[in-house]
Amino acid sequence: MAKRTRIKDLLVSSDFGKQVSVMGWVRTFRNNQFIALNDGSTINNIQAVVDLNSFDESLLKRITTGAAISINGEIVESLGKGQRIEIKVNSLEILGDSDAEKFPLQPKKHSLEFLREIAHLRFRTNTFNAVFKIRHALAYAVHKFFNDKGFVYMHTPIITASDAEGAGEMFRVSTFDPDHIPRNEDGTVNYKEDFFGKATNLTVSGQLEGELAAMAFGDIYTFGPTFRAENSNTTRHLAEFWMIEPEMAFYDLNDNMDLAEELLKYLIRYAIDNCGDELEFLKNRLLEEDKQKPQTERSEFDLLTKLNFCLENNFERITYTEAVSILKNSKPNQKKQFKYLIEGWGSDLQSEHERYLVEKHFKKPVILTDYPADIKSFYMRMNEPDTEGRTTVRAMDILFPGIGEIVGGSQREERLEKLEKRMEEMHIPAEDMSWYLDTRRFGSAPHAGFGLGFERLVLFVTGMTNIRDVIPFPRTPKNAEF
């Protein structure tokens, strides 16, 4: 097979008269003469011009939308509008036919709902070409950011016997025959006969294992799949998703916030600098969508303005207590416009509250800190009770426009006695977590970390509105296709 030139490279070429070989998939074929060809290297197509008299009619009939073809031809200056160069075709070969009657992706606008039903083909659309190119760029940028800072990339286990969040919504991992599960005398499952000899599940977080590594390497990060068996079919939830989780020894909460803000700005900047065509396409797509909505439902910012909004502003840092006071006294709360009204201290903040703080009150990204201990996890460092005797933990959440929480983290509880007491209060068996407690027994040190949901990040950067559209093969309740 001839050495091919990528369309991405051709489109910036000025080698008029040069003979090239190009392979790709047909997007459209107009007037039996003009082929719009795409090879996946760029969101943009190149036009290939066929001389009707030079090719057999039976061959031209096989140039259909979706067909894979190889062409050899000459780079020429284009006379058409909106394109600089095109290819004058000398020879053409069909590599893979596509039945025009059956191919689902005809050259017209398709709804995202329809494309989710054919997720194995949606990569071939401009929208998903752009989304997954940006996803790739962001994944690369995550590794580059941490590598350049001297962090160690740690692979934490996918199969684990611990529940880092204490949520209990986990997928069990077992080799038991479901029709013949061995049981103890009291009727409980006898996990000693299972593959691992104990109850195991797919991980919900790599944090606890990450803390072990941070106590040796100083600065580490994990970036891998995590799983939640939460029966939720919202536009913000997946059963399988990817998490970025750095853990840093000798960090306090302020250091943690500084790093998280720096990471988010770095990733957004990297996407803007390296995915210009893709972001421009998605920006225009969103603007077209907005035109179909009532004025009150249209976005305040276009996509690029929204991204730059996060780059140009220092993130506002306030405590949970301050946030509750702002929300309780806000017009939406007083006029009962919030779905979940803020009654007072101890309320669990919802997405509508988080977005109000970011988009209406501060008009910049917000970092909330020092949450009530009762609504946070056992491993977060306890603060001293406030003047009213209320107990908080050194937690932090970063809130972004349009999406709410994008990062959650904390300074970890490094004091053994405090951690053991907290675990006892939350009914977490210390004997099963002795390995974790050893980090507090032998050379304990202040440390902190956070989790950044990768799909939430991609959702924000691409402007997509459903998290199922930013992961190649979404896993959700009653859906494990492909």
Salt bridges, closest charged atoms under 4 A:
ASP39 OD2 - ARG4 NH1 3.52
GLU57 OE2 - LYS61 NZ 3.82
ASP97 OD1 - ARG62 NE 2.86
ASP148 OD2 - LYS144 NZ 3.03
ASP177 OD2 - HIS180 ND1 3.12
GLU211 OE1 - ARG440 NH2 2.87
GLU211 OE1 - HIS447 NE2 2.73
GLU230 OE2 - HIS237 NE2 3.89
GLU247 OE2 - ARG412 NH2 2.47
ASP258 OD1 - ARG317 NH2 2.72
GLU261 OE2 - LYS265 NZ 3.05
GLU261 OE1 - ARG317 NH2 3.38
GLU262 OE2 - LYS149 NZ 3.08
ASP273 OD1 - ARG269 NH1 3.36
GLU280 OE2 - LYS283 NZ 3.30
GLU288 OE2 - LYS291 NZ 3.11
GLU289 OE2 - ARG285 NH2 2.93
ASP290 OD1 - LYS293 NZ 3.57
GLU316 OE1 - LYS364 NZ 3.60
GLU352 OE2 - HIS353 NE2 3.74
GLU359 OE2 - ARG355 NE 2.77
ASP370 OD1 - ARG394 NH1 3.84
ASP386 OD2 - ARG390 NE 2.94
GLU388 OE1 - ARG390 NH1 3.68
ASP397 OD2 - LYS376 NZ 3.39
GLU413 OE2 - ARG415 NE 2.74
GLU414 OE1 - ARG381 NE 2.96
GLU425 OE2 - LYS421 NZ 2.83
ASP438 OD1 - ARG441 NH1 2.68
GLU455 OE2 - ARG135 NH2 2.90
ASP469 OD1 - ARG116 NE 2.84
ASP469 OD1 - ARG122 NH1 3.21
